[in-house]
Amino acid sequence: MSEPITPKTAPAETDAVTALLRAVHHALDLPLPDITDEDEREHRALLISRATDARVVLAGVLEQDHDVARAAERLRWWIADDPVTYTPWKDKGAPA
C-alpha cells in the first residue's frame, strides 16, 4: 500500500491563479434581477460589463504575460467600481 499524498505548500503562483479565478467567478456571479424590465436591463448591462472586464484581464495574463496576482487585484477593483445597483430577485415563496 502506498503512502498517502500530503500536499506541500502551494507555490505563490498557484495562490495567484486561485485569486484570479475567484475574482472572475465573483465578477460573473451576479444575483438574478427582479422581474421589472429596468432591473433586467441593468442586470444584463452589468453582466456584459463584468464579462468584458474579465476577458480583458484574462487576455492580459494569457497574451501579454501580465502578472496573475496583479490581474486578480485589478479585476477586484473594477468589480468594486461597478457594483450591483438593480433590485435582486427574492423568492417570496409559492403557494402550497
Phi, psi and omega in degrees: 000136182275159178289146177295146179276123177252126181294140175272175177300130181291140177297157181303326181297323178298317178298320180294319178296317178299318179298320179293317178297320177295320179296318178296316179300315180297322180297322187262348183270076182266147175292148177298148179279161172295176188276000180285150179300320181297315179296321178294321177295316179296319177300312181299314181297318180293318179297318178296316180297314181292322178296321177296314178302315180297317179298318180298313181296315180295321177297322177298319179290314186282325186255335184244003178060037177293155178295128185295316181296318179292326178296317178298316179297317180299314180296321177298322177297314181298321178297316180297327180281351184226067186283170174290123179243351179276169178276118177290150178290139177236131177285115181266005178084142179266153177297146183283000000 
